[in-house]
Amino acid sequence: MDEAKQILSKFFATAPEFMLSVARLDQLPADDLPEVAFAGRSNVGKSSLINALFNRKDVAKTSATPGRTQQLNYFCMAEKLYLVDLPGYGYAKAPPAEVKRWQSVLSAYLKGRANLRRVFLLIDSRTGLKTADNEVMKLLDEAAVLYQIVLTKTDKVSTQELEVLENNIKEILKKHGAAHTDIIATSAEKKRGLDQVRCQICSLL
C-alpha cells in the first residue's frame, strides 16, 4: 500500500463524530473547519455511500420514509473537517409550507456558509438527472458553491449505460459554472469509487 492509500485508510478508519442536527441557521456550528456536504434526491443512496466511506453501517441513518428527515446532520472528522449530511430532496412527506421553509433554509445555508468547500451531489445512475437535481444545480451555481457529481448504484447499470450517462452529464455540466468537471462513479455495495471520493475530501483539508 502506497503512502497516499495509507493516509486515506487512517483518516477514514474511525467513524466521524456526530455533532448535532440543525433545523435552523442559528444552530449552525462555528465555521472554524473546512466543510463538505452530501446532497441528493431521497433514496439516492446517500446514507449508504457515507457509511461505505467509513466501512461502517451506522454513521448515517437511513429512514424508512424517504424525504421525512429535514435536518442538516453534522459530523466531525478527526477535528479537521465537518461532514454534513443534507436532507434528501424531491420526495418530501411534509406539508408544502414546510417544504418551502426548508428550501429557504437550504438556500441560505449554501449562500452563507463561507467554509463550505464542496457539495457532493449524488445522482442515481439508474435514472440520471431529474428536474429536482437541475434545480439544486442551479441553486449551487447561484450560490457559487463548488459541487461535484457522484453517481450512485453503478453496479445496477451496464458499463455501456454508465458511459452514456457520464457523457451526457459532462455535456450538461459545461453550462454550470460551479460544477467540478470530474464525475465519480460509485457503488456502496461493491465498494466502487470510494477511494476517489475519499481523495477528493482529503484534498480539501
Phi, psi and omega in degrees: 000128182282175186299320181298316180292328177295318179296315179299313182299320181292317184292327183257007181288332181253134179297142178294152181275124177292132182257299182193164172254128186255122178254340180224153183297331180287356177265356182298141177289167178302145181271051185266357178229152174299154189222137172236148182231148176248125181231157178171164176298154175302138179072021178280347181100025184294311180297319180298320180292315179300316178299318182295327180300331182251011180054041180225172179241000190234017179284298178257134183271137175267145181258142178290337179242100182304138176087358184281319182288120183237060179218155173268115181266118184262133174234152177243127181259107174052031180058026181238340188203141171267134173246126184243124176265105183280154179299143175295147181238166175092352179203082186250119174277069182209157178300148181308322180296323179290320178298315180297320179298320182287328175297322178294318179297316181296318179299315180295323178298312183295321183281336188249001184264094187296331184269004179285107186276326182196147171249125174270111184264110185273132180234129178292121184292344180280337185241339181072195182289134176246173181304317181297324178295316179298324178295319179291321177299320177296319179298318179293321176299314181296326180277353182057042178256122179295131178225156183228133180282130175237115178278133181250162174058038182290348176286351182266357179234162180281164178300319180293316179298320180295319180296317179297316180298314181299317180296320179295317181292322179300322178294320180293322183295338179297340181265003183241110187294333184265002185277136172289142185283336182273133177254136179252123178264124185230161169214112179296324182291318183263004180061035183265133175077002185293319179296330177294318177294317180300317179298318180297319179297312181297328181293345182269355179288000000 
